[in-house]
């Protein structure tokens, strides 16, 4: 059975399966499908054995249990009857010390026989049922889902594939999920595999770093958007250079004042007219002198 069929059987939607499929490496897919196949085969065998047990319970063991229970109940009643008869005999002084000792030994022997009969009766609760098999199958499916979550979280938080992780165990190089599982079984056998992986790879710390990075990117994006908005508003309002707000020139070039001490815009029209007439007369006088 393929991973898609497994998760489909567990109630996953096609969209969820399609979203997870890219994270399944060929090695991971092969290992998980093989593991599920073994579980399914064992579950089928256990189901057949459960059905055989049920048949035997109905046709062989239950009648035998009923007979054993009746036998044990009869023996218990006999022991209670003997104890009561012995008590009466002792109270009325019918027994000599030797006879009383023998009678007590006989009662204890009968009690031991009754207890043995009760203990030997078949107890159905001591044998696994089909519910136990279903619980085992569900536990295996949950283990597969957790293994898949570990691989995805490792890739999301580290940017690497879990199969790249390797370690030395008994002189051999073991990789990926197999290495992680063997380490957990040897160093923390009572701890859940996902808790072990989270502590080993510091998932909490990496999640915090990831959250901080996302927050920084979010804040930077807001600042960029605000700057773009302000620049857009300024461009829309002051796009014409003549309409921009006044500011000091970055490269000021101020021509020196003329000899008269005034800039052209500081001279009146009359002064400009007189200056032109004066220059014209000087030019004519210079021509006559020549």
Secondary structure as the mmCIF struct_conf table of DSSP 4:
data_model
#
loop_
_struct_conf.conf_type_id
_struct_conf.id
_struct_conf.beg_label_comp_id
_struct_conf.beg_label_asym_id
_struct_conf.beg_label_seq_id
_struct_conf.end_label_comp_id
_struct_conf.end_label_asym_id
_struct_conf.end_label_seq_id
HELX_RH_AL_P HELX_RH_AL_P1 UNK A 3 UNK A 9
TURN_TY1_P TURN_TY1_P1 UNK A 10 UNK A 11
HELX_RH_AL_P HELX_RH_AL_P2 UNK A 14 UNK A 21
TURN_TY1_P TURN_TY1_P2 UNK A 22 UNK A 23
HELX_RH_AL_P HELX_RH_AL_P3 UNK A 26 UNK A 56
HELX_RH_PI_P HELX_RH_PI_P1 UNK A 57 UNK A 61
HELX_RH_AL_P HELX_RH_AL_P4 UNK A 62 UNK A 91
TURN_TY1_P TURN_TY1_P3 UNK A 92 UNK A 93
BEND BEND1 UNK A 95 UNK A 95
HELX_RH_AL_P HELX_RH_AL_P5 UNK A 97 UNK A 119
TURN_TY1_P TURN_TY1_P4 UNK A 120 UNK A 120
BEND BEND2 UNK A 121 UNK A 121
HELX_RH_3T_P HELX_RH_3T_P1 UNK A 124 UNK A 126
BEND BEND3 UNK A 127 UNK A 127
HELX_RH_AL_P HELX_RH_AL_P6 UNK A 130 UNK A 158
BEND BEND4 UNK A 159 UNK A 160
HELX_RH_3T_P HELX_RH_3T_P2 UNK A 162 UNK A 164
STRN STRN1 UNK A 166 UNK A 169
TURN_TY1_P TURN_TY1_P5 UNK A 170 UNK A 171
STRN STRN2 UNK A 172 UNK A 175
HELX_RH_AL_P HELX_RH_AL_P7 UNK A 176 UNK A 187
TURN_TY1_P TURN_TY1_P6 UNK A 189 UNK A 190
BEND BEND5 UNK A 191 UNK A 191
HELX_RH_AL_P HELX_RH_AL_P8 UNK A 193 UNK A 200
TURN_TY1_P TURN_TY1_P7 UNK A 201 UNK A 202
HELX_RH_AL_P HELX_RH_AL_P9 UNK A 203 UNK A 238
BEND BEND6 UNK A 240 UNK A 240
HELX_RH_3T_P HELX_RH_3T_P3 UNK A 241 UNK A 243
BEND BEND7 UNK A 244 UNK A 244
HELX_LH_PP_P HELX_LH_PP_P1 UNK A 245 UNK A 246
TURN_TY1_P TURN_TY1_P8 UNK A 250 UNK A 251
HELX_LH_PP_P HELX_LH_PP_P2 UNK A 255 UNK A 258
TURN_TY1_P TURN_TY1_P9 UNK A 259 UNK A 260
BEND BEND8 UNK A 261 UNK A 261
HELX_RH_3T_P HELX_RH_3T_P4 UNK A 264 UNK A 266
BEND BEND9 UNK A 267 UNK A 267
HELX_RH_AL_P HELX_RH_AL_P10 UNK A 269 UNK A 289
#
